[in-house]
Amino acid sequence: MRFQSPYENEQSVAIRRLLESKTPYSLACDRARPGPQWKLRQSLNGRFNGAGLRLPRGSQIFGYYLRYDDGLEFRVWSIMPSPGLAMSESESPYNVDHYIEDRREFFRRAWITLGFNGIDGDYAEFGCHSGRTFGLAYQEFQKAKSHLGFLPYIMERLFWALDSFKGLPSATGPEDSHPFWVEGTLATTRAEFEQICHNNGIAPSAYHIVEGFYADSLTESSAQLPDNICLAYIDCDMYSSIMTVLEFLLPRIKHGMILAFDDYFVYSRDQVSGARRACVRMLGDHPNWRILPYYQFAWGGLSFIVESKSVMPDSL
């Protein structure tokens, strides 16, 4: 096998040399798009630390590889530290993926806001691919509990993971169109997700999984679903999926909760983002609820605090 990295920095060189060596490693591959190109995710889990690769336990590398008749060529795309741990300060900003850093800051603010304001309820994540966001949400909640320990009303929260664990569904209309939304991509199996939770120190009793595509899983006949929610993190990309999630959430919306849309600004060439379209359609002119922009995270995410119009009418 021959591996080649386009970014010749300290960490990518170390990865390339290790992959070229006989060191055992395992690959978890998701289809990125039709054709010979596939997306690769490899969990390091600290096994390469002894060979000079200084990455935190649980780190991941993301990249692409191409199949050729004469072997395999690997190209490193980015390196992702495990949730709660920062990359080396020596790394150039252009070689650092800020996915973790930006979302960690959102969850830090959100949990302190919800905790201090006494908003009870659980965490519900719709779209859990890779488990990174779920791990961040859990870890930052533990920190917020400690930070707010002086309050007399600290509460425990159950964490809900709602995902098909089979990747994206098929598009149902032009509103779902985006060049990156390809059916079957962005898939993390349930077993992989549970292992990620274990690696992040999340006990099985701390979370509950609702498996299935939302049209099937978010129904009244479903065995167990979250009812009292304080923070809903919506990362299911496509308009049709987000609409189904908001239809489920609407009877559960309450004053003071936070709605976070991971892909609010993910537009395509001829469509607005599915998250924005669904948000405007369901909540833009709702008679009972108003959504107030709260915190923008990363380049594509936006969160809102829900206000009850019975508490603060449109006309005071």
N, C-alpha and C positions, 0 to 999 in steps of 0.2 A: 504494500500500500504506500501511496505517496500523499503527504498532506502539505498544503500550502496555505499560508496566512497572508492576507492583504495588509494587515496592521502589524508591523514588526516592532511591537513593544515588548517589554520584559515578560508580561504575562502570556501574550499570545505565542511568543517564541517558546516559553516553557511548555505550554499546552501542545504545540506542534511537535516538539521533541519527544514528549511523553507519548503522544499518539503514534509516533513513528517507532517508538521502542516496543519491546515485547511486554510492557506492563499491562496486566489485564484491565480491561475497562468494558463497560456495557453501554449500549446506545438505546435511547428511547426515541423513536422517529415518528413524526406526524407528517402527513402529506401536506405540502404547502400549496401546490397548484397542479393541474393536470400536466403530464409530461414527466421527464426524467429528473426534475429537480424536487428535492424533498427537504423539509425542515428537520433539523436535528436538535434535540435537547439532551444534554448529558448532565446528570447530577453527580457532582464530584464527591460530595459527602466526605471530604477530608482525606480520601485515599491517596492523593498525590502529594500531600504536604511534605512527606519525607523525601521527595525528589526535587525540592526547591521551589515548588509552586505555592506561593504564599497567598492562599485564598481562605476565607473562613469556611468552617464546616457548613455543609448544606448549600454551597455556592453552585451556580449553574452556568454553563456556557451555551450560547445560542448561535446557530450558524446555518449554513447551507452546505450540502454536499451533492456532488454530481456523480452518477454512475457512468463509467466508461467500459468499453470492452476489455481494456488492458488494466483495469483496477479502479481505485476510488481516490478522488481528490477532494480534500476537505478545506473549506474556507471559514475561518472564524469571523463571526459577525459582531458579537458583543459578549461581554463577560458580566454576569449578574451575581452580586454578593447575596448571601442568604439574608432573609428579613431580619432587621434589627442590627445589622452590621454594615459598616461603611467600607468602601474600597480604599486602597492606599492613597494617601494624600499626594503621592508623586504621580498619580495617573493624570494624564491630560484630560480636560473636560470633554474633549471630542472623542475620547475612548471610553468614557464612563456612561453607562445607561442610567438615567436618573429616574427610572420607573419606581424603584424602591424608595429613594430619598423623597420624592415629591409626594407619594401616597402616604408615606409614614407621617409627614407633616400634616396632611389632611386628617388622618385618623387621630393624631395627637390633639389637634384642635377640636375635632368633632366629639371625642369622648369626654374631654374636659367640659365642653359646652353642655353636652347632654347631662353629664353627671352633676355639674354645679347647678343646672337649672331644674334638676329633679325629674327629668323625663325618663320614665321607666320603659321597659320593653327590651326586646331581643335585637340581635343583629341578623339581618337576612341578606345574603349575597346571591344575586342572580347572575350566574356565569362565573365559574370558578376555575377556569383553565389555568394550569400550572400551580395553583394553590398559593401563589405569592401574596396576592391581596388579602386572602383569607388569613394567612399567617400574620401579616402586618396588622390587620384589624384586631386579632386576638392579642398580640404582643403589646400593642399600644393601649388596649383596654386594661391590661394588667398594670401597666405603668400609670395610667390615669387613676385607677383605684387607689394606688399607693399615694399619688400626688394629692388626691382629694380625701385622704383618710381622716381629715379633721371634720368632715361633714357627718351629721347624724343620720343621713339617709342614703348612704352608699348601697348600691344594689348589685346583685349578680345578674348576669345576662347569658342566655343560651345563644349559641352561634349556629345559624342555619346555612347550609350549603345547598343551593338549588341549581342543578345542572343536568344536562342530558348525559354527560360523560361520553358522548359520541361525536363531539364537534358541532359545528354550525349546521342548522337545518337547511333545507332547500329554500330559495327565495320564493316568495308568494306574489311578488309584484315589483314594479320598478322602484318603489320606495325602499326596497331592500338592497338596491344596487350599490355596490362599492367594489373597486377592483381587488380589495383584500378579503372580502367576505366570500369565501368559497366553501361550498357544502362539504362537510366532513373535516374541515381544518380546525385548528385550535382545539384539539381534543386531548383531554387528560382522562384516563380511565379512572373508575372509582377506586380501584386498588392502588393506583399511583397517588391519587389524592389522599387516601387514608395514610399512605406511607409518608407523604409530605407533612401531613398533620402530626404524625408521630415524630418526625424529625424536628418539627418546630415546637415540640413539647406540649401539644394540644391533646389532652386526654379524650378518649372516646366519649366520656360522659359530658364533655363540655360542648359538643356539637352534635347536630342532627343532619343527616343527608336526605334530601328529597330528589330522587333520581328520575329523569325522564324529560322529554321535550315538554315545554310549558303548556302547550295545548292539551296535553294528556295529564300532566302532573298537577297543574294548578286548578283543579276542579273540586267541586263540593264533595265528590265521592272519594277523593284522595284520603288515605288513612290518617295522615298527620301533617299539618301545615302550620306555619307560624301565624299567630293571630295578633299578638301585642308586639309591635315592632317600633323601635326607636330610631334605627338607622337602616335604611335600605340602600344597598350598593348595587347598582344596576349596570352590568357589564356584559350584556348579551348581544350587543353590536347592531343587530338588525331591527328595522322598524317593526316588523310583524311580531317579533319576539318581545320587544319592549312594550308594545301595545298590550299584549297578553299579560305581561307582568303588571302594568299599571292598572289594567282592569281588575286584576287580583288585589292590588294594593288599595284601590280606591275606597272600598268599604272599611279598610283598616287604617286609613290615614287619620292622623290626629295632630292636634296643635302642639308645636314644639319639636316634632320629629324632623329628621334630616333625610332628604332624598339626594343621592349622589349618582350622577350619570358619567360613567367612565369615558364615553365616546360622544359627548355632547357637541364637540366641535369637529367631529370626523365627517367632513363633507366629502362628496365626490364631485366629479366634473359637472354633472348635471342634476345632482340631488342635494338637498340639505341633509344633515345627519339624521339618521333614524331616531336617535334619542331626542333631538330637538323637536322633530316633527311630532313624535308621540307625546312629548311633554306639553307642547302647545295645544295639541288636539284635546288631550284629556284634562289639562289643568289650567290652560290659558285664560279661560273665562268661566271658571267653575263658580257656582252660586255660593258655595260654602267655604271654599278654601282658596288661599292665596299663597303662592310660593315666592319667597324672597331670596334672591341670590346670596349665597353664604360664602363659599370659598372655591376659587378655581385652583385645580391641581393639575400638574403636568401641563402638556400643551393641549390636551383634548378634553379634559374632565371639568365638570362644573357641578357644584352641590347647591342645594336649596334648603332653607328652613321653611316649614309649613306653618302658616298662620291661619287661625280660624276667623272667618269674617263675622262670627257672632261675638268674638272678643274685640275685634277691631274692624268695624264695617268700612266699606269703601268710602262712605260719606260720614264724617264725624260731626 
